[in-house]
Amino acid sequence: MFPGRGWYPSQCQPDFYVSCLSFAPAGQIAPVNYIAINFAGVWGFLRWHEMPDLYSVIGFGIILLAILLCRPLFQRENS
């Protein structure tokens, strides 16, 4: 198609996501997929000087907490 217009990442992301599912359960991988929301918030702050509101900060925290709670080391410690 158009290699210079960014088609490569959008075409490969589903392949990488599916291959990750062969290494770990979906419950551990799915929360990490939402980290893109946090990166978008940080990018908006750094690039366009957008200030996140309280609900955005709470959402960022919930995403980070979900990632920490789903990591295998945390699950083994509580077993």
N, C-alpha and C positions, 0 to 999 in steps of 0.2 A: 504494500500500500504506500504509505508516506512515512518512511523511516525518520525523517527529520521533524515530524510533527507529533511525536510522542505516542505512537501506536504501540511500541514495544512493551512498556510497563503495563499498559492496560490489557494487553493480550496475554502476558505471562503471569500476572497475579493470580488468576484462578488456578493455573497449573501448579504454582508453588503452594497455594493453599491446600489443594487436594493432596499433593505429595507430603505435606506436613501431617496430614491426618493418618498416614501410615506409620508415623513415629510416635504419636501421642494421641490420647483420646480427645475427641472434639470438645469436651468440657474444659480442657486445659488450653486449647488453642483459640477457641471462639472469643474469649475476653480480650486477647491480645490484638485481635482484628479491630477492636474499637479504639486502640491507641491512636489511630489516624485522626480521630476527633480531637484528641489532646494536641497532636502536632498541628492541626489546623488552627487551633486556638493560639498556640505559641507563635505560629507563623503570622497570624493576623496581628498579634501584638507587636512582633518585631518589625514586620514589613509595613503595616498600615497604621500602627499605633492605636489599634482597637483595644479598648479596655473591657475585659470580660466582666459580666455582671455576676451577682451572687449565685444565681442558678447555674451559670456556666462553671464557676469554680466548684460548686457542690457536685456537678456532673463529672468534672475532671477527677475529683476525689473518689467518687463512686467507681469510676472506671479503673483507677489505680488500685483501689481496694479489691475489686474483683480479680484483677490480675494477680495480686499478691495472695489472695485466698485460694486461687486455682492452681498455684504453682505446686509441683510435685513435692518439693521439700517441705512445704507447710503441711501438706496432706499427710506425709509420713510422720511428722512430729506429733500430730494430733491423733494418730491411729493407736 
